[in-house]
């Protein structure tokens, strides 16, 4: 059996350490918030030295940005895939909305991170902006391009329509899950998905 070259081993070890650092950082940020998390705490949670953390991430802000970008890549691929959206609008939009809600509702870590970002956004607006630029903006652009390409939908403003779609899904998760409102104003997710799909697909004049 061929042994990995030294360079390959080094890259593998480095990748493993980065993953441990990111996991440790997520634990600390969610437990203590951004301001109260230190690189010392991250290193301890990750089981590496403080010097190792700094060798991969320049500072706490850079580490937090990396977490956001990592979350963005994961969410984007799970919900929108790696290829441009294609197919019949009713099927594509309903599948997209259902996948997005399932991912957000069934991921407690994602919800906790959303709470953290909203709570810290007043003191650290630049970090919240990284989240918007990394997750919301690419998703809106991808859906806008799909809607614009479907001329049969006759949508005058694809970007605004994409914002309505995403905004409705996010608002649902915030009110039902993040703000613990599902017992106050309960609604099955399929009702929202059906209504949104109907509104977009049936706007043909």
Buried (B, 14 or more C-beta within 10 A) or exposed (E): EEEEEEEEEEEEEEEEBBEBBBBBBBBBBBEEEBEEBEBEBBBBBBEBEBEBBBBBBEEBBEBBBBBBBBBBEBBBEEBBEEEEBEEEBEEBBBBBBBBBBEBBBEBEEBBBBBBBBBEBBEEBEEBBEBBEEBBBEBBBEBBBBBBBEBEEBEBEEBBEBBBBBBEBBBEBBBBBBBEEBEEEEEEEBEEBBEEBBEBBBEEEE
